[in-house]
Amino acid sequence: MKKTKPELSLSVQYADKPADVPVRGLFRVWVNAALESDAAVTIRIVDETEGQSLNRDYRGKDYATNVLTFVYEKIPLCMGDIVLCAPVVSREAEEQGKDVESHYAHMIIHGMLHLQGYDHEHEDDALAMEAVETHIMRRLGYTDPYSILEVKQQHG
């Protein structure tokens, strides 16, 4: 029996929308690339104030971070939110010499894997998660987000 593609319900919210935030269609491509089961996902793009507030309130860390994932349900439907702090994602891309679109793709894929149960608290889990992220990124035509050499080559 042929495996059917997982179904996706995706909502994108913009609390902040700088010029370098990718278009909605790219978010759908990236989520689908990492999708392993049926899911209902909301992506929310926020500013540093909201990003810091969410990170402080839910993780006890008083700073804005690049991506936060909130898992509400895993079975029978994977449900959750992925929150991207636009200024942090853009700043990191610049500091790391990465293309902004590529960094957004990586953050969405990273968040989607968290929604589906992947973790990086232990070294073995981190290496497994990074391998899946790298595979998906390369399949989409992006460089390995963990390879400094590939990132440098991308930007000459």
N, C-alpha and C positions, 0 to 999 in steps of 0.2 A: 504494500500500500504506500502510495506516494505521500511523503510528509508535506503537510500544508504549511505555508508561511504563517508565523505568529501574527495575530491581529494586534493593532496598535491604535489606541485613542490618545492623541497628543494635543496638548494645549500649550501655547507659548504666551507668556505674559511679560510685558515690558514695563517695569517700574522705572527703568533707566534705559535709554537707547542711544548711546554714542554712535557716531558715524561708522565706526569699525565693527559694530555688532553684525554678525552674519544674518542673512535673510532667513525667514521661517523655513523655507524649503530645504536648506542645508541642515537645519536642526533635525528635520524628519529623516533625511538620508543617514545622518550619524546615529540617531536612535535606532533606526531599523537595522543598521549594520551591526549593532551590539545586541539586538533583541533575540532572546533565546526562548521566550514564552509570551503568551498574550499579556498585554500590559496597558495600563492607563497611566499616563505620565504627564505631569505639568512641569514645564521648564519656566523658570522665572528669572529674568535678568534684573539685577538690582544694583544700586549705587553702594558706595562704601559704608554709609551710615546704616542702611538696612542689613548689609552683609555682616558688619561688625555686631549689630544687635542680635541677629540670628545666631551667629557663632558664639557669642557670649551667653545668650539665653539657653541654647541647646547643647553646647559643648563645653561651656565654662572657659572659653578662650576669648579674651577681649581684644580681638582684631578681626578685620575683614580677611577672609580667605578666598581662594579662587572658586572652589565648588563645594557645596554642601548637598548631601543627599538625605532625604527623609523617606524612609520606607514605612508604608502604612499596612501593606498586606503583601504576601508572597504567593499564597495559594488560595483559591484556584487562579486568581488573577494577580499579577504583579502590579501593585499600585504605589505611587510615590511621587515626590517632587524632587527636581534637581534645580538648585539655586546657583546661578553664576553671578559673581560680582564682577561686572564689566570692567571697572577701572583696574582691578587686581589682575584679571586675565590679560588685559592689554599691556599693563606694566610688565608682567612676567614675560610675555612674548618678546617685548623689546629688550628686557634685561638678558634674556636667554638667547637672543638672536634668532627667534622663531617667527615664522609667518603667523599673524594674528588668527587667520582662519584655521590654520593647522592646530594652533593651541586651543581654540574653541572646540574643534573636533575632538581633540584629545580629552578635554574636560567633560564633554558630553558623554563620550564613550566610557570614561572613568566612572562618571556618575551612574550610567546605566548598568555597568557591571556591579557597582555597589547595590543598586536596587535589586539585582538578581542574586545577591548573596555573596559576591566576591568581597574579599577583605585583604588588607595589607598590614595587619597588626603584627604578624610573625613573618620572618624572612622567607620561609617556604611559600606562604600565601602571597607575599608581595611579589616574589619572582614569578609565580604562576599568573597572577593578575597582570603584571607587566608584559608577560609573553602574549597573553590574549589581546591586550591593548595594542601592542606592537603589530600583531598579526592583522587586526582589524584596520589599523591606520595604514599599513602597507597595502592591504587589499583595496583601500579607498584611494590610493595614490599619494599618500602623505609619507613623510619620512618617519623613521623610528623616533618617537618622542623622548626616548631615553638615551639616544646615541648623540653625544656631543659632536662627533666627527660628521655624522650625516647632517645635523643642523647647520654646522659651519659650511659644509659643501653647498647646502641649499641656498645660502646667502653669500656665497663666493668669498 
